[in-house]
Amino acid sequence: VEPDDRFEDRAKKEAKDKGWGYEKIQGDLSMIERLVDGDWNDTEFLVVPPGHKITAHYGEGLIAAEKIEEKGS
């Protein structure tokens, strides 16, 4: 995606400075394309409807959308 290697070079330097390993792996833009196209499946995207909030879960999913309870209810 980048026009030159400057982002990769910066990542390599940051990794070296912090004593981390660096590995370049092949990827693709398909998830970003699905995000932009509105093709949001439940396994890759969390859609939070109006009146809901994001909450942490420690079971199968890491996060979920949960309905916000109205005050006084």
N, CA, C and O atoms as a GROMACS GRO file, in nm:
protein
  292
    1VAL      N    1   0.083  -0.119   0.000
    1VAL     CA    2   0.000   0.000   0.000
    1VAL      C    3   0.087   0.125   0.000
    1VAL      O    4   0.053   0.225  -0.063
    2GLU      N    5   0.198   0.119   0.069
    2GLU     CA    6   0.284   0.238   0.076
    2GLU      C    7   0.362   0.256  -0.054
    2GLU      O    8   0.395   0.158  -0.120
    3PRO      N    9   0.391   0.381  -0.092
    3PRO     CA   10   0.461   0.406  -0.218
    3PRO      C   11   0.609   0.371  -0.214
    3PRO      O   12   0.672   0.352  -0.318
    4ASP      N   13   0.664   0.362  -0.095
    4ASP     CA   14   0.806   0.327  -0.080
    4ASP      C   15   0.820   0.242   0.047
    4ASP      O   16   0.720   0.195   0.101
    5ASP      N   17   0.940   0.224   0.094
    5ASP     CA   18   0.964   0.136   0.210
    5ASP      C   19   0.974   0.211   0.343
    5ASP      O   20   1.016   0.152   0.442
    6ARG      N   21   0.936   0.337   0.348
    6ARG     CA   22   0.960   0.415   0.470
    6ARG      C   23   0.883   0.362   0.591
    6ARG      O   24   0.936   0.365   0.702
    7PHE      N   25   0.759   0.312   0.573
    7PHE     CA   26   0.684   0.259   0.688
    7PHE      C   27   0.745   0.128   0.736
    7PHE      O   28   0.755   0.104   0.856
    8GLU      N   29   0.786   0.045   0.641
    8GLU     CA   30   0.851  -0.081   0.678
    8GLU      C   31   0.983  -0.052   0.749
    8GLU      O   32   1.014  -0.116   0.850
    9ASP      N   33   1.060   0.042   0.698
    9ASP     CA   34   1.188   0.078   0.761
    9ASP      C   35   1.166   0.129   0.904
    9ASP      O   36   1.241   0.095   0.995
   10ARG      N   37   1.062   0.210   0.922
   10ARG     CA   38   1.031   0.262   1.056
   10ARG      C   39   0.992   0.149   1.150
   10ARG      O   40   1.034   0.146   1.266
   11ALA      N   41   0.910   0.055   1.101
   11ALA     CA   42   0.868  -0.059   1.184
   11ALA      C   43   0.989  -0.144   1.223
   11ALA      O   44   0.999  -0.189   1.337
   12LYS      N   45   1.080  -0.166   1.129
   12LYS     CA   46   1.202  -0.243   1.160
   12LYS      C   47   1.284  -0.173   1.268
   12LYS      O   48   1.333  -0.237   1.360
   13LYS      N   49   1.298  -0.041   1.256
   13LYS     CA   50   1.376   0.036   1.354
   13LYS      C   51   1.310   0.030   1.491
   13LYS      O   52   1.377   0.008   1.591
   14GLU      N   53   1.177   0.050   1.496
   14GLU     CA   54   1.106   0.043   1.624
   14GLU      C   55   1.123  -0.093   1.689
   14GLU      O   56   1.148  -0.103   1.809
   15ALA      N   57   1.110  -0.199   1.609
   15ALA     CA   58   1.126  -0.335   1.661
   15ALA      C   59   1.267  -0.355   1.716
   15ALA      O   60   1.285  -0.411   1.824
   16LYS      N   61   1.367  -0.310   1.642
   16LYS     CA   62   1.506  -0.325   1.686
   16LYS      C   63   1.530  -0.247   1.815
   16LYS      O   64   1.591  -0.299   1.909
   17ASP      N   65   1.481  -0.122   1.820
   17ASP     CA   66   1.500  -0.038   1.938
   17ASP      C   67   1.436  -0.099   2.063
   17ASP      O   68   1.486  -0.081   2.174
   18LYS      N   69   1.328  -0.172   2.045
   18LYS     CA   70   1.256  -0.230   2.158
   18LYS      C   71   1.295  -0.376   2.184
   18LYS      O   72   1.243  -0.439   2.276
   19GLY      N   73   1.386  -0.429   2.104
   19GLY     CA   74   1.430  -0.566   2.122
   19GLY      C   75   1.328  -0.669   2.076
   19GLY      O   76   1.328  -0.783   2.122
   20TRP      N   77   1.241  -0.629   1.984
   20TRP     CA   78   1.138  -0.718   1.931
   20TRP      C   79   1.184  -0.778   1.800
   20TRP      O   80   1.274  -0.725   1.735
   21GLY      N   81   1.124  -0.888   1.763
   21GLY     CA   82   1.147  -0.946   1.631
   21GLY      C   83   1.064  -0.872   1.527
   21GLY      O   84   0.964  -0.808   1.560
   22TYR      N   85   1.104  -0.882   1.404
   22TYR     CA   86   1.029  -0.823   1.294
   22TYR      C   87   1.009  -0.930   1.188
   22TYR      O   88   1.103  -0.998   1.149
   23GLU      N   89   0.886  -0.944   1.142
   23GLU     CA   90   0.856  -1.040   1.037
   23GLU      C   91   0.757  -0.975   0.941
   23GLU      O   92   0.653  -0.923   0.982
   24LYS      N   93   0.789  -0.978   0.815
   24LYS     CA   94   0.699  -0.924   0.713
   24LYS      C   95   0.615  -1.040   0.658
   24LYS      O   96   0.668  -1.140   0.610
   25ILE      N   97   0.484  -1.024   0.667
   25ILE     CA   98   0.395  -1.128   0.615
   25ILE      C   99   0.304  -1.068   0.508
   25ILE      O  100   0.270  -0.950   0.511
   26GLN      N  101   0.266  -1.151   0.414
   26GLN     CA  102   0.180  -1.107   0.304
   26GLN      C  103   0.038  -1.090   0.355
   26GLN      O  104  -0.012  -1.174   0.430
   27GLY      N  105  -0.026  -0.985   0.316
   27GLY     CA  106  -0.165  -0.960   0.353
   27GLY      C  107  -0.244  -0.914   0.232
   27GLY      O  108  -0.193  -0.915   0.120
   28ASP      N  109  -0.367  -0.873   0.256
   28ASP     CA  110  -0.448  -0.818   0.148
   28ASP      C  111  -0.544  -0.715   0.206
   28ASP      O  112  -0.554  -0.699   0.328
   29LEU      N  113  -0.614  -0.646   0.120
   29LEU     CA  114  -0.703  -0.538   0.162
   29LEU      C  115  -0.849  -0.582   0.172
   29LEU      O  116  -0.937  -0.497   0.183
   30SER      N  117  -0.875  -0.712   0.169
   30SER     CA  118  -1.014  -0.759   0.163
   30SER      C  119  -1.097  -0.716   0.284
   30SER      O  120  -1.216  -0.685   0.268
   31MET      N  121  -1.039  -0.712   0.403
   31MET     CA  122  -1.117  -0.671   0.520
   31MET      C  123  -1.154  -0.523   0.512
   31MET      O  124  -1.265  -0.485   0.547
   32ILE      N  125  -1.062  -0.441   0.466
   32ILE     CA  126  -1.091  -0.298   0.450
   32ILE      C  127  -1.197  -0.279   0.342
   32ILE      O  128  -1.285  -0.193   0.357
   33GLU      N  129  -1.190  -0.357   0.235
   33GLU     CA  130  -1.292  -0.349   0.130
   33GLU      C  131  -1.429  -0.385   0.186
   33GLU      O  132  -1.528  -0.319   0.154
   34ARG      N  133  -1.437  -0.491   0.268
   34ARG     CA  134  -1.565  -0.530   0.328
   34ARG      C  135  -1.616  -0.422   0.423
   34ARG      O  136  -1.736  -0.397   0.430
   35LEU      N  137  -1.526  -0.359   0.497
   35LEU     CA  138  -1.564  -0.250   0.587
   35LEU      C  139  -1.627  -0.136   0.509
   35LEU      O  140  -1.734  -0.087   0.546
   36VAL      N  141  -1.562  -0.094   0.403
   36VAL     CA  142  -1.611   0.017   0.322
   36VAL      C  143  -1.741  -0.019   0.250
   36VAL      O  144  -1.830   0.065   0.236
   37ASP      N  145  -1.751  -0.143   0.203
   37ASP     CA  146  -1.870  -0.187   0.129
   37ASP      C  147  -1.989  -0.216   0.219
   37ASP      O  148  -2.100  -0.234   0.169
   38GLY      N  149  -1.969  -0.221   0.351
   38GLY     CA  150  -2.079  -0.251   0.443
   38GLY      C  151  -2.109  -0.399   0.452
   38GLY      O  152  -2.216  -0.437   0.500
   39ASP      N  153  -2.018  -0.483   0.408
   39ASP     CA  154  -2.034  -0.629   0.415
   39ASP      C  155  -1.978  -0.676   0.549
   39ASP      O  156  -1.869  -0.732   0.556
   40TRP      N  157  -2.055  -0.653   0.657
   40TRP     CA  158  -2.008  -0.673   0.793
   40TRP      C  159  -2.060  -0.804   0.851
   40TRP      O  160  -2.171  -0.807   0.906
   41ASN      N  161  -1.984  -0.911   0.839
   41ASN     CA  162  -2.026  -1.038   0.899
   41ASN      C  163  -1.991  -1.038   1.048
   41ASN      O  164  -1.903  -0.965   1.092
   42ASP      N  165  -2.061  -1.121   1.123
   42ASP     CA  166  -2.047  -1.123   1.270
   42ASP      C  167  -1.914  -1.178   1.319
   42ASP      O  168  -1.878  -1.156   1.435
   43THR      N  169  -1.841  -1.250   1.236
   43THR     CA  170  -1.714  -1.307   1.281
   43THR      C  171  -1.598  -1.209   1.271
   43THR      O  172  -1.497  -1.225   1.340
   44GLU      N  173  -1.611  -1.106   1.187
   44GLU     CA  174  -1.501  -1.011   1.167
   44GLU      C  175  -1.531  -0.870   1.215
   44GLU      O  176  -1.439  -0.792   1.239
   45PHE      N  177  -1.658  -0.836   1.230
   45PHE     CA  178  -1.696  -0.700   1.266
   45PHE      C  179  -1.793  -0.699   1.382
   45PHE      O  180  -1.876  -0.789   1.395
   46LEU      N  181  -1.783  -0.599   1.467
   46LEU     CA  182  -1.881  -0.577   1.572
   46LEU      C  183  -1.962  -0.454   1.533
   46LEU      O  184  -1.909  -0.343   1.529
   47VAL      N  185  -2.088  -0.474   1.504
   47VAL     CA  186  -2.178  -0.364   1.470
   47VAL      C  187  -2.251  -0.326   1.598
   47VAL      O  188  -2.316  -0.410   1.661
   48VAL      N  189  -2.240  -0.200   1.637
   48VAL     CA  190  -2.300  -0.152   1.761
   48VAL      C  191  -2.418  -0.062   1.726
   48VAL      O  192  -2.399   0.051   1.682
   49PRO      N  193  -2.540  -0.113   1.744
   49PRO     CA  194  -2.658  -0.034   1.710
   49PRO      C  195  -2.677   0.084   1.806
   49PRO      O  196  -2.619   0.085   1.914
   50PRO      N  197  -2.758   0.182   1.767
   50PRO     CA  198  -2.790   0.292   1.859
   50PRO      C  199  -2.850   0.236   1.988
   50PRO      O  200  -2.927   0.140   1.986
   51GLY      N  201  -2.814   0.296   2.101
   51GLY     CA  202  -2.865   0.251   2.229
   51GLY      C  203  -2.789   0.133   2.288
   51GLY      O  204  -2.832   0.075   2.387
   52HIS      N  205  -2.677   0.097   2.227
   52HIS     CA  206  -2.593  -0.013   2.276
   52HIS      C  207  -2.454   0.040   2.307
   52HIS      O  208  -2.416   0.149   2.265
   53LYS      N  209  -2.378  -0.039   2.382
   53LYS     CA  210  -2.239  -0.003   2.414
   53LYS      C  211  -2.152  -0.126   2.392
   53LYS      O  212  -2.202  -0.238   2.387
   54ILE      N  213  -2.023  -0.104   2.381
   54ILE     CA  214  -1.928  -0.214   2.366
   54ILE      C  215  -1.886  -0.260   2.505
   54ILE      O  216  -1.850  -0.178   2.590
   55THR      N  217  -1.891  -0.391   2.527
   55THR     CA  218  -1.850  -0.447   2.656
   55THR      C  219  -1.749  -0.559   2.633
   55THR      O  220  -1.752  -0.627   2.530
   56ALA      N  221  -1.661  -0.577   2.730
   56ALA     CA  222  -1.561  -0.684   2.723
   56ALA      C  223  -1.622  -0.815   2.768
   56ALA      O  224  -1.702  -0.820   2.862
   57HIS      N  225  -1.585  -0.921   2.699
   57HIS     CA  226  -1.628  -1.056   2.735
   57HIS      C  227  -1.506  -1.146   2.734
   57HIS      O  228  -1.416  -1.128   2.651
   58TYR      N  229  -1.501  -1.241   2.823
   58TYR     CA  230  -1.383  -1.324   2.833
   58TYR      C  231  -1.411  -1.469   2.796
   58TYR      O  232  -1.337  -1.559   2.834
   59GLY      N  233  -1.518  -1.490   2.721
   59GLY     CA  234  -1.552  -1.623   2.673
   59GLY      C  235  -1.510  -1.638   2.529
   59GLY      O  236  -1.394  -1.616   2.493
   60GLU      N  237  -1.606  -1.675   2.447
   60GLU     CA  238  -1.578  -1.700   2.306
   60GLU      C  239  -1.539  -1.572   2.230
   60GLU      O  240  -1.444  -1.574   2.152
   61GLY      N  241  -1.611  -1.465   2.252
   61GLY     CA  242  -1.580  -1.338   2.186
   61GLY      C  243  -1.514  -1.244   2.285
   61GLY      O  244  -1.540  -1.253   2.405
   62LEU      N  245  -1.430  -1.157   2.237
   62LEU     CA  246  -1.361  -1.063   2.327
   62LEU      C  247  -1.445  -0.942   2.360
   62LEU      O  248  -1.435  -0.886   2.469
   63ILE      N  249  -1.530  -0.901   2.265
   63ILE     CA  250  -1.615  -0.785   2.285
   63ILE      C  251  -1.754  -0.815   2.231
   63ILE      O  252  -1.772  -0.904   2.147
   64ALA      N  253  -1.852  -0.738   2.279
   64ALA     CA  254  -1.989  -0.757   2.234
   64ALA      C  255  -2.062  -0.624   2.244
   64ALA      O  256  -2.017  -0.533   2.313
   65ALA      N  257  -2.174  -0.613   2.174
   65ALA     CA  258  -2.262  -0.497   2.185
   65ALA      C  259  -2.371  -0.532   2.285
   65ALA      O  260  -2.436  -0.636   2.272
   66GLU      N  261  -2.391  -0.446   2.383
   66GLU     CA  262  -2.488  -0.472   2.488
   66GLU      C  263  -2.581  -0.352   2.499
   66GLU      O  264  -2.536  -0.238   2.496
   67LYS      N  265  -2.712  -0.377   2.512
   67LYS     CA  266  -2.809  -0.269   2.522
   67LYS      C  267  -2.784  -0.188   2.648
   67LYS      O  268  -2.760  -0.243   2.755
   68ILE      N  269  -2.789  -0.057   2.634
   68ILE     CA  270  -2.772   0.033   2.748
   68ILE      C  271  -2.904   0.040   2.822
   68ILE      O  272  -3.008   0.069   2.762
   69GLU      N  273  -2.901   0.015   2.952
   69GLU     CA  274  -3.022   0.024   3.032
   69GLU      C  275  -3.052   0.170   3.060
   69GLU      O  276  -2.964   0.248   3.095
   70GLU      N  277  -3.179   0.206   3.045
   70GLU     CA  278  -3.220   0.343   3.073
   70GLU      C  279  -3.223   0.365   3.224
   70GLU      O  280  -3.260   0.275   3.299
   71LYS      N  281  -3.184   0.484   3.267
   71LYS     CA  282  -3.185   0.516   3.410
   71LYS      C  283  -3.329   0.517   3.459
   71LYS      O  284  -3.419   0.568   3.391
   72GLY      N  285  -3.350   0.460   3.576
   72GLY     CA  286  -3.483   0.455   3.633
   72GLY      C  287  -3.563   0.334   3.590
   72GLY      O  288  -3.680   0.320   3.626
   73SER      N  289  -3.501   0.245   3.511
   73SER     CA  290  -3.573   0.125   3.466
   73SER      C  291  -3.545   0.008   3.556
   73SER      O  292  -3.597  -0.101   3.534
   0.00000   0.00000   0.00000
